[in-house]
Amino acid sequence: NYMVWRVITDLAPYMPGKIRDGMTDFTNEKRKGVDKMGE
């Protein structure tokens, strides 16, 4: 899950604004459950 988030984060600057914002909101919600594993 962490690696997926990293890929999305890396690609985010290249995504259209609305999609980027939507993905950011989605990943932020998911990260709440994976931060400990990610670190």
N, C-alpha and C positions, 0 to 999 in steps of 0.2 A: 504494500500500500504506500509505503514511504517513497519507494522508487517511482511509482506511478505519479505521486505528487510532485516529485522533482522534475519529471519529464513535462508535466503540465505547466509547472512554474517556468521551465526553460522555454516552452513554446508560447506562453501567455503573451509576451510582447508582440508576437506575430499574429495573434488572433484579433478579429474584429472586437470592438469595445464591448458590445452586449454579451457576446459569447465569453470573452475574457472575464467580465464581471461575474457572469453566471458560474463559470468554472471556479473562480476564486471563492465565491460563496459556498459552492459545493465542497471544494477541497478544505476550506476552513472548517466546515462542519465535520468532515471526515477526520481531519487532523486532530480534533479534540480527543479522539479515541486511539490515535496511533502515535501521538507525540512521544510517549515513553519508549515505544519500540523504535521510532525513527531516530531518537537520540542514542 
